[in-house]
Amino acid sequence: ETGVTQTPRHLVMGMTNKKSLKCEQHLGHNAMYWYKQSAKKPLELMFVYNFKEQTENNSVPSRFSPECPNSSHLFLHLHTLQPEDSALYLCASSHDSGGGTAQYFGPGTRLLVL
Amino acid sequence: DAKTTQPNSMESNEEEPVHLPCNHSTISGTDYIHWYRQLPSQGPEYVIHGLTSNVNNRMASLAIAEDRKSSTLILHRATLRDAAVYYCILRDASSNTGKLIFGQGTTLQVKP
């Protein structure tokens, strides 16, 4: 498998559920990202990891909890979400997080919170 | 990161070249110009990026004005699969935050 993969592709959860989104990159990159895309809004960066260390948290509520066990895997743990958290969650990776490097995105997980 | 300005929408005919403009009059000397596109119901896709010189790859060409205050993404022969939202984004080479700030982009419609 190549590129950036995300599972599941679709997820429906209640506000009291706990679920996790998984991202895996097969590109040998050292930086990984979570983005959120709500309907009719631009993409918003949530978290950045460099060499497994979190280097950016863009004021994301604590009900979203990222985990990066190694440079190839990134998780987003979800608990007690709100309906307004329904969105497309995208993972990306890049060789490093510098301004001259390209980011490669996965297909996203479409999340619906009921 | 400096701001970019793009037209909201453009139309093209299939198999014709497309020139997508981007203005970035407040660009700094260390800002890279990146282009991404997002097809319907998909994640964004990297297209091309450059600093000062024009760049070519298998997807597109990037023409950068001499004063760097504007740039143009060129699709040499548009296909129906090129219909997408195209984003022009500046990223500071000295920044290590990895932050990509997506604006509204240009919605490209390709007519058969």
Interface residues (C-beta under 8 A of the other chain):
Chain A: A31 Y33 Y35 P42 L43 L45 V48 N50 T55 E56 N58 L88 L90 A92 S94 D96 S97 G98 G99 G100 A102 Q103 Y104 F105 G106 P107 G108
Chain B: T30 D31 Y32 H34 Y36 Q42 G43 P44 E45 Y46 H49 L51 R91 D92 A93 S94 S95 N96 T97 G98 K99 L100 I101 F102 G103 Q104 G105
